Amino acid sequence: MKRPEGNPPEGFRDLCSGLHQDAVYFADGRIDQLAANCIEFVPKNKRAELRAYLEKLLAKLTPAELNGVMNRTKAAISFRRHGSKEFLMAVLNVLSRRMG
């Protein structure tokens, strides 16, 4: 069965590699700061593709499906309920501000 999100780009996997306890600690409970910290794991030349992928994911998938996408990565932490959606929306917002 084909996954609704398709194959994640390398930048998405890089982003998720930044999701670990230290990132959560340094974000001090702020989802936008967690997003900004994790974006630093994504090389600049992969950020446009990541942004397009996130736009597609957020438009098509439910919060539960987004949790599934995140759980299939190498992220050391996971989110409950709408957490993945909130995190990915924060990542998209930070990328949009940085990229214009």
C-alpha positions as CSV (number, residue, x, y, z in Angstrom):
1,M,0.0,0.0,0.0
2,K,1.3,3.4,-1.0
3,R,1.9,5.9,1.8
4,P,-0.1,9.1,1.4
5,E,2.9,11.3,2.1
6,G,5.2,9.6,-0.5
7,N,8.9,9.3,0.1
8,P,10.1,12.0,2.4
9,P,12.9,14.2,1.0
10,E,16.3,14.1,2.6
11,G,15.7,17.5,4.2
12,F,12.8,16.0,6.1
13,R,14.9,13.2,7.5
14,D,17.6,15.8,8.5
15,L,14.9,17.9,10.2
16,C,13.7,14.9,12.2
17,S,17.2,13.9,13.2
18,G,17.2,17.1,15.2
19,L,14.3,16.0,17.4
20,H,15.9,14.8,20.5
21,Q,15.9,15.6,24.2
22,D,18.5,18.3,24.0
23,A,16.5,20.1,21.3
24,V,13.4,20.0,23.5
25,Y,15.4,21.2,26.5
26,F,16.9,24.2,24.6
27,A,13.5,25.1,23.2
28,D,12.3,25.8,26.7
29,G,8.8,24.7,25.9
30,R,8.4,26.9,22.8
31,I,7.3,25.0,19.7
32,D,8.6,27.7,17.4
33,Q,12.1,27.5,19.0
34,L,12.1,23.8,18.7
35,A,11.2,24.1,15.0
36,A,14.0,26.7,14.6
37,N,16.5,24.5,16.4
38,C,15.6,21.4,14.2
39,I,15.8,23.5,11.0
40,E,19.5,24.0,11.7
41,F,20.0,20.3,11.0
42,V,18.8,20.9,7.4
43,P,21.3,22.1,4.9
44,K,20.3,25.4,3.3
45,N,20.2,23.8,-0.2
46,K,17.5,21.3,1.0
47,R,15.2,23.8,2.7
48,A,13.1,24.8,-0.3
49,E,12.3,21.1,-1.0
50,L,11.5,20.6,2.7
51,R,9.1,23.6,2.6
52,A,7.2,22.3,-0.4
53,Y,7.0,18.8,1.1
54,L,5.6,20.3,4.4
55,E,3.0,22.3,2.5
56,K,1.8,19.2,0.8
57,L,1.8,17.1,4.0
58,L,-0.1,19.7,6.0
59,A,-2.7,20.2,3.2
60,K,-3.4,16.4,2.7
61,L,-2.9,14.6,6.0
62,T,-4.8,14.4,9.3
63,P,-3.0,14.9,12.6
64,A,-3.0,11.1,13.2
65,E,-1.4,10.6,9.7
66,L,1.2,13.2,10.4
67,N,2.0,11.5,13.7
68,G,2.6,8.3,11.6
69,V,4.9,10.1,9.2
70,M,6.9,11.5,12.1
71,N,7.0,8.1,13.9
72,R,8.6,6.5,10.8
73,T,11.7,8.8,11.1
74,K,14.7,8.7,13.3
75,A,13.4,11.3,15.6
76,A,14.3,10.4,19.2
77,I,11.1,12.0,20.5
78,S,7.5,11.6,19.5
79,F,4.4,13.8,19.8
80,R,1.0,13.1,21.1
81,R,-2.3,13.9,19.4
82,H,-1.9,17.1,17.4
83,G,1.8,17.6,18.4
84,S,3.2,16.6,15.0
85,K,0.9,18.9,13.2
86,E,1.8,21.8,15.5
87,F,5.5,21.1,15.1
88,L,5.4,20.8,11.3
89,M,3.3,24.0,11.1
90,A,5.9,25.8,13.2
91,V,8.7,24.5,11.0
92,L,6.8,25.7,7.9
93,N,6.3,29.1,9.5
94,V,9.9,29.5,10.4
95,L,11.0,28.4,6.9
96,S,8.6,30.8,5.3
97,R,9.9,33.7,7.4
98,R,13.5,32.9,6.7
99,M,13.0,32.2,3.0
100,G,10.5,35.0,2.3
